[in-house]
Amino acid sequence: MLFPRDLHRDAVLAVLRALYGPLRPSLLNGDGTVALEVYADVGGIKFFISLTGNVTTGMDNLLQTHLAGATVTPADGTDDIMVTTPWSRVVEVGTSNAHASLRIASSAAVTAGLLSCFTSLTNNEALGQQWIITAARPQGMPPNRMWTRRPIDEAAHKQKNAEPVFLAVGRMAARGPGAKDLLGRLQAHYSSLRTHGVSVKKRRFVRSVTARQRLQARSGALVYPATLNAAELAAVIGWPFGSPQVAGLALGHSRRLAPSYSLPRQGLVIGTSNFPGDIRPLAIASEDRAAHTLIVGPTGTGKSTLIENLITADIRAGAGLAYIDPKGDSVRRILDAVPRERLSDVLLFDVTDLERPIGFNVLAGERADRVAGQLMLVFDKLFGLSINTPRAYDVLRNTLMTLAECGYTVIEVPLALLPGPRGQAFRDTLTGQLRNPELLDFWRWFDGLSSREQSETGAPITRRLRPLLLYPELRATFGQVQSGLDLAAAVAERKIVLIPLNSAQLHEEAALIGTLCLNALWNVIQVTERAENFALYVDEFRDLINLPISFGDMLAKARGHRLPITVATQDVSRLTDGMRKDVMNNARTKIFFQPAASDLSLLGQELGGMATAADLANLGPREIIARIYVDGVATPPVTGRTHPPPEPVGLGQAAKSASRSRYGRPRGEVEAEIDERLRLATRRVGRATGNGTAPEPSPSDQIGWEDWDL
């Protein structure tokens, strides 16, 4: 058993009182017993409960009713350490008086003192305590005092019987060379409970070997040597109420919250309810998925595994999806879970794959002006040009619109702004194709600048787009005129688009790539009437939501297009106030793992008072508290446990190879195409020298990167 951190004495008393009825002997079931045990070794303190007879029925419900947040895990075989431990010494104990109560001024203090006996153990030491209890028959005052060995205190007798009374036998066990001293700790503790009428005493005629056999068999007694009421029992069984500060004592599980009757069992399954008596699937209905989902959980809580399970479920259901994974580990596991019948649907867009890069022309589209305008807004959000360098903002906007209209790519931006003959030759090629008078006027203005002025104008832009040229894999990806990453076709054909950003390799460029992919997908969704058979998953969305519209507007409009969006983050407190408000208001289904300390208050407010920050803080691995959107209403919080990672199919490499063959192109072919395109675009430089080759760079061409970083 693992107890909640805020366990109260009243809750322990409630359990013991509730046990009294089932433990009473009956003609049909005989006597039932319960073993309440404490075990400790160098690994810490553990609690066990063992049931016999008619007590076993409904025990889980009883414990959860009174001990919300307690966890009971079946133990057998080697896990049942009370039975398997080779105890060196075992003693059996009882009480000296059935009619008087032990001296328990403070139950919490007695419990803390008892548990302190189980600390400071070495590697080869262990200490255990076992109380076997059954219900005692109700007793009034004995009618004949002459039959008793000592006078009976009527007040003490009434006090004893004010609570349910149990017959009990106690056993104390120790392992190790210092076993006698370890048992001495428990003896000293129980001596402190002695009063003039009663004490806890060792049974003289029970040998250690016999006591050990009885302990391991968890057997009761023909004649029980102890009589304890519920209040006494609560203090001596060691259940840690009152928040005792004891080394090795593990506490802290959340309360279990029952699922609402309206909560679906079928649909996109997120996990299984862990409420005793109502263990059932927890799911989001298909018609409610477009209300969007937020998943919050730091590293190690199970967030990524849940995302992988949801994506795998969509894949097996035949749906299309796009997943932006900041690291790439999840994508590898998802690839290995793709079934054979969907291998041909996988589109793995991995920009670090230099040998067969997939083209992604972010300037391609039916309306060049709109595509460039959208992209400009993305760059502005990423780089802050309109605020920090308004002139650079205007220059980049005109450059992007020009390149889009002339059929080039974003990697030509630095060349279009390059001072000197080579840059001028490229600009002449562009203006020869332009029909937009505003763009022609812009380039006339730019060509009228001196080389130094052109350098100063282009520097803030080139500095920010430099990674697209410096990294060969990015140049090969964004420099292809024809896009292999056709997101419009992917949505229409329900493809499985997996985008690992590999942030460990690409560093800050990962956010740029993820944002560009998300923007391109969003442009497709806006012209798609209904995207019900396609879903979007974005992990660590904070760095990727740099779209031309606000995040809240995106979620609201996506709902209108029936696009389910699932976003995940480790820490909502790191979001901007606006982004946090947007996601909390528009992601109607919320799934919380154990959050970071900075998130406890924020997420606790989202649970509407029906679950607390303490419940969130005490969640275990893969445990969740969720509010699931059902038919226009967010259900009350429910607790559950997410499922283990999906079983691998073993075709991950086959899926990757199929995607590379279908959508990628050989590196040499791509680089040759880019070089040829640029050669043709700047061929006027060669003609100017009369020998078909470029002249020596002018001084303005030789301006170093450091001179551009103004």
PEGI-V585153 format. One record per helix or strand of 2 or more residues. SS is the DSSP state (@ for helix, = for strand). FROM is the first residue (numbers start at 1). TO is the last residue. If there is no record, write none. Layout:
# PEGI-V585153
ss: [SS & SS]
from: [FROM & FROM]
to: [TO & TO]
This chain:
# PEGI-V585153
ss: [@ & = & = & @ & @ & @ & @ & = & @ & = & @ & @ & = & @ & = & @ & = & @ & = & = & @ & = & @ & = & @ & @ & = & = & @ & @ & @ & @ & @ & @ & @ & @ & @ & @ & = & @ & @ & = & @ & @ & = & @ & @ & = & @ & @ & = & = & = & = & @ & = & @ & @ & @]
from: [9 & 34 & 44 & 53 & 59 & 77 & 81 & 89 & 107 & 126 & 145 & 154 & 165 & 179 & 200 & 208 & 226 & 230 & 268 & 281 & 286 & 293 & 303 & 320 & 329 & 340 & 346 & 356 & 368 & 385 & 390 & 410 & 421 & 437 & 451 & 467 & 472 & 487 & 496 & 503 & 509 & 534 & 541 & 551 & 564 & 572 & 577 & 589 & 597 & 613 & 623 & 629 & 633 & 638 & 652 & 665 & 667 & 683 & 705]
to: [23 & 41 & 51 & 55 & 66 & 79 & 84 & 95 & 116 & 135 & 147 & 160 & 175 & 191 & 202 & 217 & 229 & 236 & 273 & 284 & 291 & 296 & 316 & 325 & 335 & 345 & 348 & 357 & 383 & 388 & 406 & 416 & 431 & 447 & 465 & 470 & 478 & 492 & 500 & 506 & 526 & 539 & 543 & 560 & 569 & 574 & 586 & 592 & 606 & 617 & 627 & 630 & 634 & 641 & 663 & 666 & 681 & 689 & 708]
